Amino acid sequence: MMTTCPICGRERIASDKTQCPQCDADLTCFKVLDSLPNEPDQLMEPARGMTGSKNQTILFAAIVLFLGLTTVLSVFQVHRLKGLESRMSDLDASFVNAMIKVNTRLERLAHSQSNTSEGLGARPQAAIETKDKGEASSGLETTSVKCPRLKMATEAPVTKRATGQGLAEKSVSEKEDPTEKPGFLTYHANVKDTLWDISKKYYGSGDYYPVLLEHNSQLGIYDIGDATQVRILKNVSLVKEIYKKITEKNGNRTYWYYTVSQGDTLSSVANKFYRTKDMAGQILDLNPDIALEPGERIKIMME
């Protein structure tokens, strides 16, 4: 094998020569240097193999980790979607049930209102007779029994006394109406009057105001005005008996059984007894089978 002198550049020097024939340069060190570059390449081969294997391991681990995270997230999303679907199904079912109940009640009310309107011309006299019979059964009509006027401490004082007969004159607001049934008097209310005040004045307690409503079905709790005429039963003992029959106590609440009159609707009944709007729903809740037929008793929560 021939070599070249790196000093003078002479070529074709025999490989066994240790010196250059031209410049006498020592070629041994150059031969050693020529052999060195191959050794690092041989040493780097195993290291390169190890590095490639390590990189492959890291890459594989990263791929496995990515796939694992993707799987976990997918499972979580599927579970969440199933939960949302279940909730939506429950909400849909609740909404459908609520709509069915509302439609049922509306249909029932529409049917009852239709029946009531159809019967307006056919049985007005029967409705009046039914009401008269109801008053008679409750002790409101006392034609055959004359109830003496009771002297109550809460009644308005007698203004004058007749010296000959000892009869008391009626005050302006308390007059015996000749057209009234026996046992009643007519009270002419003023602007400041309430049913509670009138009940307390004549019956000793404002709690008996449902009896006034029973005898004055045209009135509402909050529409007492100046010169409003109020029928008042004079027999206090009978008032207490009627109160027990037409009311019901449940805890601190008092419920009154109102007698439906001709032409009553849920809205008109609610407006009679409540200041707050949209109380027809409460009446419907207390009376789920309501038909609003004349003479029917419905439950009213008193405020």
C-alpha positions as CSV (number, residue, x, y, z in Angstrom):
1,M,0.0,0.0,0.0
2,M,1.4,3.4,-1.0
3,T,1.2,6.5,1.1
4,T,1.7,10.2,0.5
5,C,4.0,12.5,2.6
6,P,1.9,15.1,4.3
7,I,5.0,17.4,4.5
8,C,6.3,17.7,1.0
9,G,3.5,16.0,-0.8
10,R,5.6,13.2,-2.4
11,E,3.4,10.3,-3.5
12,R,3.9,6.6,-3.9
13,I,6.0,6.1,-0.8
14,A,6.1,2.5,0.3
15,S,4.1,1.7,3.4
16,D,7.0,0.1,5.2
17,K,9.0,3.3,5.0
18,T,9.2,5.3,8.2
19,Q,10.8,8.4,6.7
20,C,10.1,10.4,3.5
21,P,12.8,9.9,0.9
22,Q,12.5,13.5,-0.1
23,C,12.2,15.5,3.1
24,D,13.2,12.9,5.7
25,A,9.9,13.6,7.6
26,D,8.9,10.9,10.1
27,L,5.9,9.1,8.7
28,T,5.1,6.9,11.7
29,C,3.1,9.5,13.6
30,F,1.1,10.3,10.5
31,K,0.3,6.6,10.0
32,V,-0.9,6.4,13.6
33,L,-3.1,9.5,13.1
34,D,-4.6,8.0,9.9
35,S,-5.7,4.9,11.9
36,L,-7.3,6.9,14.7
37,P,-10.5,8.3,12.9
38,N,-11.9,4.7,12.4
39,E,-11.8,3.9,16.1
40,P,-14.3,6.6,17.3
41,D,-16.7,5.5,14.6
42,Q,-16.5,1.9,15.9
43,L,-17.0,3.1,19.5
44,M,-20.0,5.3,18.6
45,E,-21.9,2.5,16.9
46,P,-23.0,0.8,20.2
47,A,-23.9,4.2,21.7
48,R,-25.9,5.1,18.6
49,G,-27.7,1.8,18.9
50,M,-28.5,2.4,22.6
51,T,-29.7,6.0,21.9
52,G,-32.0,4.8,19.1
53,S,-33.5,2.1,21.4
54,K,-34.0,4.7,24.2
55,N,-35.7,7.1,21.9
56,Q,-38.0,4.3,20.6
57,T,-38.9,3.4,24.2
58,I,-39.7,7.0,25.1
59,L,-41.8,7.4,21.9
60,F,-43.7,4.2,22.7
61,A,-44.4,5.3,26.2
62,A,-45.6,8.7,25.0
63,I,-47.9,6.9,22.5
64,V,-49.3,4.6,25.2
65,L,-49.8,7.5,27.6
66,F,-51.6,9.5,24.9
67,L,-53.9,6.6,24.0
68,G,-54.6,6.0,27.7
69,L,-55.6,9.6,28.3
70,T,-57.7,9.7,25.1
71,T,-59.5,6.5,26.3
72,V,-60.2,7.9,29.8
73,L,-61.5,11.2,28.4
74,S,-63.7,9.4,25.9
75,V,-65.2,7.2,28.7
76,F,-65.8,10.3,30.8
77,Q,-67.5,12.1,28.0
78,V,-69.7,9.1,27.2
79,H,-70.7,8.8,30.9
80,R,-71.5,12.5,31.0
81,L,-73.6,12.4,27.9
82,K,-75.6,9.5,29.3
83,G,-76.2,11.4,32.5
84,L,-77.4,14.4,30.5
85,E,-79.7,12.2,28.4
86,S,-81.1,10.7,31.6
87,R,-81.8,14.2,33.0
88,M,-83.4,15.4,29.8
89,S,-85.6,12.3,29.8
90,D,-86.7,13.0,33.4
91,L,-87.4,16.6,32.5
92,D,-89.4,15.7,29.4
93,A,-91.4,13.2,31.5
94,S,-92.1,15.8,34.2
95,F,-93.1,18.4,31.6
96,V,-95.4,16.0,29.8
97,N,-97.1,15.0,33.1
98,A,-97.5,18.6,34.1
99,M,-99.1,19.5,30.7
100,I,-101.4,16.5,30.9
101,K,-102.6,17.6,34.4
102,V,-103.1,21.2,33.2
103,N,-105.0,20.1,30.1
104,T,-107.1,17.8,32.2
105,R,-108.1,20.6,34.5
106,L,-108.7,23.0,31.7
107,E,-110.9,20.5,29.9
108,R,-112.8,19.7,33.1
109,L,-113.4,23.5,33.8
110,A,-114.4,24.1,30.2
111,H,-116.8,21.2,30.4
112,S,-118.3,22.4,33.7
113,Q,-118.6,26.0,32.4
114,S,-120.3,24.7,29.2
115,N,-122.8,22.7,31.3
116,T,-123.4,25.7,33.5
117,S,-124.0,28.0,30.6
118,E,-126.3,25.5,29.0
119,G,-128.3,25.2,32.1
120,L,-128.7,29.0,32.7
121,G,-132.0,29.2,30.8
122,A,-133.3,25.8,31.7
123,R,-133.2,25.9,35.5
124,P,-133.0,29.4,37.0
125,Q,-136.0,28.7,39.2
126,A,-134.6,25.3,40.3
127,A,-131.4,27.1,41.4
128,I,-133.3,29.7,43.4
129,E,-135.4,26.9,45.1
130,T,-132.2,25.0,45.9
131,K,-130.7,28.1,47.5
132,D,-133.8,28.7,49.6
133,K,-133.8,25.1,50.7
134,G,-130.1,25.4,51.7
135,E,-130.9,28.5,53.8
136,A,-133.8,26.7,55.5
137,S,-131.6,23.6,56.3
138,S,-128.9,25.8,57.8
139,G,-131.3,27.6,60.1
140,L,-131.1,30.8,58.1
141,E,-134.9,30.9,57.3
142,T,-136.9,31.3,60.5
143,T,-140.3,32.1,59.2
144,S,-142.1,29.7,61.6
145,V,-139.9,30.6,64.6
146,K,-139.6,34.2,65.6
147,C,-136.2,35.0,67.1
148,P,-136.3,37.7,69.7
149,R,-133.8,40.5,69.3
150,L,-130.9,40.0,71.7
151,K,-129.5,42.9,73.6
152,M,-125.7,42.6,73.1
153,A,-123.1,44.7,74.8
154,T,-121.5,45.4,71.5
155,E,-124.6,46.7,69.7
156,A,-124.9,50.4,69.0
157,P,-126.5,52.1,72.0
158,V,-130.1,53.2,72.0
159,T,-130.3,56.9,71.2
160,K,-133.7,57.6,72.6
161,R,-136.4,55.9,74.7
162,A,-140.1,56.3,74.3
163,T,-141.6,57.2,77.7
164,G,-144.9,55.4,77.1
165,Q,-144.0,52.1,75.4
166,G,-140.3,51.8,76.3
167,L,-139.4,51.0,72.6
168,A,-135.9,51.9,71.2
169,E,-135.6,53.8,67.9
170,K,-133.2,52.3,65.4
171,S,-130.0,54.1,64.5
172,V,-129.5,55.3,60.9
173,S,-127.2,52.3,60.1
174,E,-129.4,49.6,61.7
175,K,-132.9,49.3,60.3
176,E,-135.5,46.6,60.2
177,D,-136.3,46.0,56.5
178,P,-139.9,44.9,56.1
179,T,-138.8,42.8,53.1
180,E,-136.2,40.9,55.1
181,K,-136.9,37.4,56.5
182,P,-137.6,37.2,60.2
183,G,-134.5,37.2,62.4
184,F,-132.4,39.5,60.2
185,L,-131.6,43.2,60.2
186,T,-130.1,45.3,57.5
187,Y,-126.9,47.2,58.3
188,H,-125.8,50.2,56.1
189,A,-122.0,50.1,56.1
190,N,-119.7,53.1,55.8
191,V,-116.4,53.6,54.1
192,K,-114.3,52.5,57.1
193,D,-116.3,49.3,57.8
194,T,-114.9,45.8,57.2
195,L,-116.7,42.5,57.6
196,W,-114.5,41.7,60.5
197,D,-115.6,44.9,62.3
198,I,-119.2,44.3,61.6
199,S,-118.9,40.7,62.9
200,K,-117.2,41.9,66.0
201,K,-119.8,44.6,66.6
202,Y,-122.8,42.3,66.4
203,Y,-121.5,38.9,67.3
204,G,-118.7,39.8,69.8
205,S,-115.9,38.4,67.6
206,G,-114.6,39.2,64.1
207,D,-114.0,35.4,63.5
208,Y,-117.7,35.0,62.6
209,Y,-117.4,37.1,59.4
210,P,-117.8,34.0,57.2
211,V,-121.5,33.9,58.4
212,L,-121.9,37.4,57.0
213,L,-120.5,36.2,53.7
214,E,-122.9,33.2,53.9
215,H,-125.9,35.6,54.1
216,N,-124.5,38.1,51.6
217,S,-123.2,36.1,48.7
218,Q,-123.0,39.2,46.5
219,L,-120.3,40.7,48.7
220,G,-116.6,40.2,48.7
221,I,-114.2,40.6,51.6
222,Y,-112.6,43.8,50.3
223,D,-115.5,45.5,48.5
224,I,-117.4,46.9,51.5
225,G,-118.2,50.5,50.6
226,D,-120.3,53.4,51.8
227,A,-124.0,52.6,52.1
228,T,-123.4,48.9,51.3
229,Q,-126.3,46.9,52.7
230,V,-125.3,43.9,54.9
231,R,-127.9,41.3,56.1
232,I,-127.2,40.4,59.7
233,L,-128.6,37.4,61.5
234,K,-129.7,38.6,65.0
235,N,-129.6,35.2,66.8
236,V,-126.0,34.9,68.0
237,S,-126.4,31.2,69.1
238,L,-127.6,30.3,65.6
239,V,-124.7,32.3,64.2
240,K,-122.2,30.1,66.1
241,E,-123.9,26.9,65.0
242,I,-123.8,28.0,61.3
243,Y,-120.1,29.0,61.7
244,K,-119.2,25.5,62.9
245,K,-121.1,24.0,59.9
246,I,-119.5,26.2,57.2
247,T,-115.9,26.4,58.4
248,E,-113.1,24.0,59.1
249,K,-109.9,24.5,61.2
250,N,-106.6,23.0,60.1
251,G,-103.8,24.2,62.3
252,N,-103.7,28.0,62.1
253,R,-105.7,28.0,58.9
254,T,-109.4,28.5,58.6
255,Y,-111.3,27.2,55.6
256,W,-114.8,28.3,54.6
257,Y,-117.1,26.2,52.4
258,Y,-118.5,28.8,50.0
259,T,-121.8,28.1,48.2
260,V,-121.4,28.6,44.4
261,S,-123.9,31.1,43.0
262,Q,-125.3,31.4,39.4
263,G,-122.6,32.7,37.1
264,D,-119.6,32.2,39.4
265,T,-116.3,31.5,37.8
266,L,-112.9,30.7,39.3
267,S,-111.7,34.2,38.7
268,S,-114.8,35.9,40.1
269,V,-114.7,33.7,43.2
270,A,-110.9,34.4,43.7
271,N,-111.5,38.2,43.3
272,K,-114.2,38.1,46.0
273,F,-111.9,36.7,48.7
274,Y,-108.3,37.5,47.9
275,R,-106.3,40.7,47.3
276,T,-103.5,38.8,45.5
277,K,-104.0,38.0,41.8
278,D,-103.9,34.6,40.2
279,M,-105.4,32.8,43.3
280,A,-107.7,30.7,41.1
281,G,-105.0,28.1,41.1
282,Q,-105.1,27.8,44.9
283,I,-108.9,27.3,44.8
284,L,-108.4,24.6,42.1
285,D,-105.8,22.8,44.3
286,L,-108.2,22.8,47.3
287,N,-111.1,21.6,45.1
288,P,-109.6,19.2,42.4
289,D,-113.1,17.9,41.5
290,I,-114.7,21.4,41.3
291,A,-117.6,21.8,38.8
292,L,-118.8,25.3,39.8
293,E,-122.4,24.3,39.7
294,P,-124.9,26.5,41.6
295,G,-125.4,25.2,45.1
296,E,-122.0,23.4,45.1
297,R,-119.8,23.9,48.2
298,I,-116.2,24.7,47.5
299,K,-113.3,25.1,50.0
300,I,-111.9,28.6,50.4
301,M,-108.8,29.4,52.6
302,M,-109.6,32.5,54.6
303,E,-106.8,35.1,54.9
